[in-house]
Amino acid sequence: MVSREINKQDSTNVIITSEDLHKPVYEFVKRIGDVICSCAALAVLSPIFLITAIAVKRDGGPAFYSQQRVGKDGKVFKMYKFRSMCQNAESLQEDLMKYNEMDGPVFKMKNDPRITETGRFIRKYSIDELPQLVNILKGDMSVVGPRPPLVKEVEQYNSYQAQRLLIKPGLTCFWQAYGRSELSFVDWMDMDMRYIKRRSIPLDVKLILRTMFAVLFKRGAY
């Protein structure tokens, strides 16, 4: 479990307070919205799920991919995605670290050779993320919230960065809506802290609409 006591000496910008976290009415309304949105999206997008699963299978290997991610208060859960990389992608990452284009503990590479032909297409339009609607329905995630990090990334967080684990992770947030992979790790963390401070239903709706715009125009996706 991640401590809610944040060491101010590690903080470079925002300190999350108990007042920022205590929003019972917002949390209640948001959970209802998450369930309704995920159920509706799963029903409406079921043809896309089927077509994508068939396309991914044609590249060889399973259509779906699951990975251990860290959620609220450091709870580890299994996050689902459409597989966009070759089956041995994780074992190949160490050899590619010298090509990492993201600062901090995150690995991002624009022309990652591990990504399959189908994977490149579904990543451009964030189709690979759609199975996380199941995570939202289960309560592991929300529609809007900081993206769930890998366990090995969290192990490298300082206490300022660990604040992003104080709320439920999401399918989208400021990072996805305003640049995605074009932003630095520092900007990403600061955006998450800004979201936790300001989160509200109107802001969530704004970020969802903004993310749809970013995905449509493939802004910052790779």
C-alpha positions as CSV (number, residue, x, y, z in Angstrom):
1,M,0.0,0.0,0.0
2,V,1.2,3.5,-0.8
3,S,1.4,5.9,2.1
4,R,-0.8,9.0,2.0
5,E,1.9,10.9,3.9
6,I,4.0,12.7,1.3
7,N,7.5,13.9,2.0
8,K,7.5,17.6,1.0
9,Q,11.2,17.6,0.4
10,D,10.7,15.4,-2.7
11,S,7.9,17.6,-4.0
12,T,8.6,20.0,-6.8
13,N,5.1,21.4,-7.3
14,V,1.7,20.2,-5.9
15,I,1.0,18.6,-2.5
16,I,-2.1,16.6,-2.4
17,T,-4.1,17.2,0.8
18,S,-6.9,15.2,2.5
19,E,-9.3,17.8,1.3
20,D,-8.3,17.1,-2.3
21,L,-9.1,13.4,-1.7
22,H,-12.3,13.7,0.2
23,K,-15.0,14.1,-2.5
24,P,-17.7,11.5,-1.6
25,V,-20.5,13.0,-3.8
26,Y,-18.1,13.3,-6.8
27,E,-16.8,9.8,-6.3
28,F,-20.3,8.3,-6.0
29,V,-21.6,10.1,-9.2
30,K,-18.4,9.2,-11.0
31,R,-18.7,5.5,-10.2
32,I,-22.2,5.4,-11.5
33,G,-21.0,7.2,-14.7
34,D,-18.1,4.7,-15.0
35,V,-20.5,1.7,-14.9
36,I,-23.0,3.3,-17.4
37,C,-20.3,4.4,-19.8
38,S,-18.3,1.1,-19.7
39,C,-21.5,-1.0,-20.2
40,A,-22.7,1.2,-23.1
41,A,-19.3,1.4,-24.8
42,L,-18.8,-2.4,-24.5
43,A,-22.2,-2.9,-26.2
44,V,-21.7,-0.3,-28.9
45,L,-18.1,-1.2,-29.7
46,S,-18.5,-5.0,-29.7
47,P,-18.2,-5.2,-33.5
48,I,-14.8,-3.3,-33.2
49,F,-13.7,-5.7,-30.5
50,L,-14.5,-8.7,-32.8
51,I,-12.8,-7.2,-35.9
52,T,-9.7,-6.1,-33.8
53,A,-9.4,-9.6,-32.2
54,I,-9.5,-11.3,-35.6
55,A,-6.9,-8.8,-37.0
56,V,-4.5,-9.3,-34.0
57,K,-4.8,-13.1,-34.2
58,R,-3.7,-12.9,-37.8
59,D,-0.4,-11.6,-36.7
60,G,0.0,-14.7,-34.6
61,G,-0.5,-15.2,-30.8
62,P,-3.4,-14.3,-28.5
63,A,-5.6,-11.3,-29.3
64,F,-5.6,-10.0,-25.7
65,Y,-2.8,-9.1,-23.4
66,S,-2.8,-8.6,-19.7
67,Q,-0.2,-6.9,-17.5
68,Q,0.2,-6.2,-13.8
69,R,-0.4,-2.5,-13.1
70,V,-0.6,-0.4,-9.9
71,G,-3.9,1.2,-9.0
72,K,-5.2,3.3,-6.1
73,D,-3.2,3.1,-2.9
74,G,-0.6,0.8,-4.5
75,K,-3.1,-2.1,-5.2
76,V,-1.8,-4.2,-8.1
77,F,-4.4,-5.4,-10.6
78,K,-4.4,-7.1,-14.0
79,M,-5.0,-4.6,-16.8
80,Y,-6.3,-5.7,-20.2
81,K,-5.3,-4.6,-23.7
82,F,-5.4,-5.8,-27.3
83,R,-2.0,-7.2,-28.0
84,S,0.0,-4.7,-30.2
85,M,3.5,-6.2,-29.8
86,C,5.2,-9.5,-30.5
87,Q,4.7,-12.2,-27.9
88,N,8.3,-11.9,-26.4
89,A,8.2,-8.0,-26.3
90,E,9.0,-7.7,-22.6
91,S,12.2,-9.9,-22.9
92,L,13.4,-7.6,-25.7
93,Q,12.9,-4.3,-23.9
94,E,16.3,-4.4,-22.2
95,D,18.1,-4.4,-25.5
96,L,16.1,-1.4,-26.6
97,M,16.6,0.8,-23.5
98,K,19.3,2.8,-25.2
99,Y,16.6,4.0,-27.7
100,N,14.2,5.2,-25.0
101,E,12.7,8.6,-25.9
102,M,11.0,9.3,-22.6
103,D,12.7,10.6,-19.4
104,G,12.0,9.1,-16.0
105,P,11.2,5.4,-15.3
106,V,8.9,5.1,-18.4
107,F,9.9,3.5,-21.7
108,K,8.6,5.0,-24.9
109,M,10.0,4.5,-28.4
110,K,8.4,6.0,-31.5
111,N,9.5,3.3,-34.0
112,D,9.5,0.3,-31.5
113,P,10.4,-2.8,-33.6
114,R,8.3,-5.0,-31.3
115,I,5.1,-3.5,-32.5
116,T,3.2,-5.6,-35.0
117,E,1.7,-4.2,-38.2
118,T,-1.8,-4.4,-36.7
119,G,-0.5,-3.1,-33.5
120,R,0.7,0.2,-35.1
121,F,-2.8,0.8,-36.4
122,I,-4.7,0.1,-33.2
123,R,-2.2,2.2,-31.2
124,K,-2.7,5.2,-33.5
125,Y,-6.4,5.2,-32.6
126,S,-6.0,3.9,-29.1
127,I,-8.1,0.8,-30.0
128,D,-5.6,-1.3,-28.1
129,E,-6.8,0.3,-24.8
130,L,-10.5,-0.6,-25.3
131,P,-10.4,-3.8,-23.2
132,Q,-9.8,-1.6,-20.2
133,L,-13.5,-0.9,-20.3
134,V,-13.7,-4.3,-18.5
135,N,-11.3,-2.9,-15.8
136,I,-13.5,0.1,-15.4
137,L,-16.6,-2.1,-15.0
138,K,-14.8,-4.2,-12.4
139,G,-13.8,-1.1,-10.5
140,D,-10.0,-1.3,-11.0
141,M,-10.1,1.8,-13.1
142,S,-12.2,4.8,-13.9
143,V,-12.8,6.5,-17.3
144,V,-10.8,9.5,-16.2
145,G,-7.7,9.3,-13.9
146,P,-3.9,9.0,-14.0
147,R,-2.8,6.2,-16.3
148,P,-2.0,3.0,-14.3
149,P,1.8,2.5,-14.1
150,L,3.9,-0.6,-14.2
151,V,5.1,-2.1,-10.9
152,K,8.8,-1.5,-11.9
153,E,8.0,2.2,-12.6
154,V,6.4,2.7,-9.2
155,E,9.4,1.3,-7.6
156,Q,11.4,4.3,-9.0
157,Y,8.9,7.0,-7.9
158,N,9.8,9.6,-5.4
159,S,7.1,10.7,-2.9
160,Y,5.9,13.5,-5.2
161,Q,5.3,11.1,-8.1
162,A,3.7,8.5,-5.8
163,Q,0.8,11.0,-5.1
164,R,-0.7,10.0,-8.4
165,L,-1.6,6.6,-6.8
166,L,-3.9,8.3,-4.2
167,I,-6.8,8.0,-6.6
168,K,-8.2,5.4,-8.9
169,P,-6.3,5.2,-12.3
170,G,-8.1,6.0,-15.5
171,L,-8.4,5.3,-19.2
172,T,-7.6,9.0,-19.9
173,C,-6.4,12.1,-18.2
174,F,-4.6,15.4,-19.0
175,W,-1.6,13.5,-20.5
176,Q,-3.8,11.6,-23.1
177,A,-5.9,14.7,-23.9
178,Y,-3.0,17.2,-24.3
179,G,-0.2,15.5,-26.2
180,R,0.2,11.9,-25.0
181,S,3.7,10.6,-25.9
182,E,4.9,14.1,-27.0
183,L,5.1,15.2,-23.4
184,S,7.9,14.7,-20.9
185,F,7.6,12.5,-17.8
186,V,7.9,15.6,-15.6
187,D,5.0,17.3,-17.5
188,W,3.0,14.1,-17.3
189,M,3.4,13.9,-13.5
190,D,2.6,17.5,-13.0
191,M,-0.6,17.1,-15.1
192,D,-1.7,14.2,-13.0
193,M,-1.3,16.3,-9.8
194,R,-3.2,19.1,-11.4
195,Y,-6.0,16.7,-12.2
196,I,-6.2,15.3,-8.7
197,K,-6.5,18.9,-7.3
198,R,-9.1,20.0,-9.8
199,R,-11.1,16.8,-10.5
200,S,-14.8,17.3,-11.0
201,I,-17.6,16.0,-13.3
202,P,-17.3,19.0,-15.7
203,L,-13.5,18.5,-15.9
204,D,-13.9,14.8,-16.5
205,V,-16.4,15.4,-19.4
206,K,-14.0,18.0,-20.9
207,L,-11.1,15.5,-20.8
208,I,-13.1,12.8,-22.4
209,L,-14.1,15.0,-25.2
210,R,-10.6,16.4,-25.6
211,T,-9.2,12.8,-25.7
212,M,-11.6,11.9,-28.4
213,F,-10.3,14.8,-30.4
214,A,-6.7,13.7,-29.8
215,V,-7.4,10.1,-30.8
216,L,-9.3,11.2,-33.9
217,F,-6.3,13.2,-35.1
218,K,-3.7,10.7,-33.8
219,R,-2.0,13.4,-31.8
220,G,1.1,12.1,-29.9
221,A,0.2,8.4,-30.3
222,Y,2.9,5.7,-30.8
